[in-house]
Amino acid sequence: MEFSTYHCHSQYCDGEDVPETYVREAIHLGLSSIGFSSHSPLPFPNEWSMKRRDIDNYIADVKLLKRGYSSVIDVYLGLEADYIPGKSSPKKIKEEFGLDYVIGSVHYVKQFNSGVPFQIDGSPEDFERGFNEIFHRDSRKLISEYYRLVREMVQDSTPDILGHLDKIVMHCTSHQVFKPSDYWYSREIMDTLEVVRDAGTMIEVNTRSMYKRKMAEPYPALWILEKIREMEIPVVLNSDAHRPNEIIGSYNRALTMLHDVGITSTRILKEGDWIDQPLEINAVR
């Protein structure tokens, strides 16, 4: 089984180290391919996305690595693009920068009265403020709006890969105001998966939640992966690495979980094309 990750953040955004260090580590680990997906520039100040002034250097850097290491590993140019209606669109970003692929994610849900977008995976303090001021501590309204945006993104700005589908639970479960088994929540998930299936988008199995010890399962959760298997939606194994030593973080655990829910293959990029490969547990050396 060949290994890869297409979700990597270097020093161009909120990651650590230069892209070449990631490539060298990927070669050391025996990966067949690696894709860079810095957070795409956003039209408002923030602490984690790439600055617009750096995008040309980022593209040139990754393309240089693509050529320089072509004999030993495939290097791909991507971005993780936020979907913010009227401000950021994965489809437009892929076209504008000539990317090999784009990961579409939702990190922002509505905005404060000041016009500043509300980031759902920032600090606990920032989340608490938005949860209080915008949603008046109504978790159902917040979560329903989050998944509405995910569905809108997949339908109107279809990304190649849907990033960390259920990341919203990183805060909401800690507030203990809903359970993933609640009917309304499972309905949001199923409605979203139907849109993903119809659009032909791949869903990433994001292991960052596990190797950072925030959760016992990846994004998406195992019960969602069971539904993904039933609906025959293709999955991509990604680490969401923010430093080189995270490139294949918790991959063996994730492979076992995928096997246990009945998923038999993952997708990788091979000479620029997405192909299915059989899943093997305990395959990471």
N, C-alpha and C positions, 0 to 999 in steps of 0.2 A: 504493500500500500504506500502510495506517495503522499507526502505531507506538504502543507503549505499554510500560509496565512495571508489574507488579503486585507486585514484590518490592523494597520500599524501606524503609530503616531511618533514622529521623530521631533527633533528640536525646532522644526518649522512650525509646530503648533504647541501642544501641551505635553509632548513626549520628551524623552531625554536622549541625547547623543545624536550623531549624524547618521544619515541613511546608510552610508557604507558600512558602519559598524553592525547594523542590522543584517545587511547582506552577508557579511563575513560570518556572523553567528549562524545565520540560516544555512550557509554552506557547511559549517562545522556540524550542525545538527542533522544534515542530510536531507534538507528540504529540496523539493524539486522546483518550487517557485515561491516568490514572495511579492506581495503587492503593497505599495505605500498608499495610505489613505488619510493624509492629514485633514484636519477639520478645515473645510473650505472657508474663504473669507466671508465675513458677515458685515452688513452695512451699519453696524452699531458697535460701540466699545464692548469688549469682553476680554476675559483673561485666558482663553484657551484656543480660540480659532486662529488660523494663519492670517497674517496681515496681507492686505492686497499688494503691498509693495514687494512681498517676498515670493509671490506665486511664480514669476518667471524663473527665479533661481531654483525654486523647488522642482519645477518641470525639467529644467536643464540638468539638475543634479540627478534625478531619477533616470532620465534618458541616458545620461553618461554611464550610470551603473548598469543599465540595461545592455548597452553595447559592450562595456568593459568586462562583464561577467557572463556573457551569453554562452560561453562554452561550458559553464558549470552550473548555472542556475538561471531560470527565467525570472526576470524582474519586470513588474507591471506598474503602470502609472494610474493611480486612482485618487479619489478624494472621498471623504465622508461629508456629504452635503446635507445640511439642514433643510427641512421643509418648513418654511414660514410663509404663509400666503402673502403674496405681494412683495416679499423681500428676498426669498431664497428658494430655489427650485433645483432638485437633483438633475432633472433632465436638461435644463438650460445650462447648468454648470458643466455637465459632461460634454455637451456640444461646444460650449465656449472654449474649453481648455483642451479638447481633443483627447479625452481620457480613454484608457483601456476599459475601465469600468467605473461605476460610481456606487457607493453605499448610501442609501437614503435613510435618514434618521430623523426622529422628532425629539428635540431637546427643549423646545419652547412651547408653552401653551398659554395663549392669550397674553395680556400685558397689564402692567400697573397703570394707574391713572396718569402717571408721568410719561407714559409711552414706552417705558423700558420693558422689553419682553420678559416674561416669567420663565426662568430656567428650572425644569423639573428635576434635574440631577445635580444641582449645585450643593452648597453647604446645607446642613440641616436648618440653620437659621434662615437662610434665604427661602428654602422651601416652606418653612413654617409661615413666613411673612406672606408669600403668595397664596398659600392654602387658606390663610385667614382673610386677607384683604380682597382677593379676587373670587374665591370659591366659598367663602364663609364657612369653612370646615365641612363642606359637603363633598365627601370623597367620590360619590357616584357622579356628580357633575364634573369633577376634575378628570376622573378616569374616562368617562364617556367622551369628553372633549378631546382627550389625548388620542383615543382610538379613532375618533372621527377624523382627526388630522392625519393619522397613519393611513386610513382608508383613502382619504382624499389625495394624499401624496401618491399612493400606489396607482390610483386610477388616473390622475391628471399629470403626474410627473414621474412616471414609472422608473424606478431605479433598477439596476441589475440585481442588487442585493438589498434586502430589508434588514437594517441594523437593529440589534437588541430589541426585538419586538415588544417584550413586556417589561422593559426597564422601569416603567412607572411604579412597579411594585416595590422598588428599593426603599421608597419612603412610605408608601401607603400601608404596607403591611405593618410597619412599626407603629403606626397610629392605631392599629387594631380596630378600625372602623368598618372593615369589610373583610370577607374571606374569599379567596379565589374560587371556592366552591359555590359561592352565591350565584344564583341563576343569572342575574343581570350581568355579572362579570363574565361568566362563561359565554353568554350571548354576545357580548362585545367581541370576545376572542373569536368566536365562530364566524360572526359577520365579517371580521377582518380577514380571517383565513380564506373565506370564500372569495373576497376581492383579490387577495394575493394569488390564489389559484387561477382565477380567470385572467389576471394580468400576465401570468407566466414569470413572476418574480421569484427569485430564490430567497430563502430565509437563512440567515446566519445562525449557527449555534455558537454563541459567544461565551467563552470560558472565563472571562475576566472576573465575573462574580464569584467563581470558585477559587481561583488561585489568589485572589485578594481577600479571601475568607469572609466575604460579605453574605454569601448565600451558599447553600449546599448543592444547588442545581445551577445549570447554565441559564442564560436567556436564549430561548424561551424555556419555561419550566417543563418538567417531564410530561405532565398531563397534556400540555399543548403539543409537545413533540409527538405524542400518540395520535393526536388529531391530524397533525401534519403528515404522519405516515399514512393514515387512513385516506387522506385527500391526495396523496401522491405528490406533495409539494417538494421540490428538490431543496436540499440543505447544503450549506457550505460551512465547514468547520473553521472558525476564526478565533484568534486569541485577544484581539483588541489590545495589542501590546503597546505600552508606553515607554518601555525600555527593552534593550536587546535580550535580557535574560527572561523575558516573558513571552517570547515568540511562540512557544508551544506549551504554555502554561496549562496544566490540568488536562492535556489532550487524552491521555490514557483513560482517565476517569470519564471524560465526556464520551469517548468511544464505547466504553462499557455501557453507559447509560443509553446511548443511541441503539446499541445492539439489544438491550433489554426491552426497549419499547418497540422493537421490530423494524427499525430503519436499517436498510441493508447497503446503502451506498451514500457517498458524499460527492460533491462536485468540486473539480479543480480546473484551473485554466491550463490548457495544453496547446502550445503554439497559437495562443490567442483565442482558442475556442473552449467553451465550457463543456466538460465531459463528465460522465458518471464513472466512479470507480468503486469496486466492492469494498465494503467496510471490513476492517480486521481489528479485533480488540487486542490490547496489549502490544500494539505494533510500534509504538514509539520507543526508540532505543534509549 
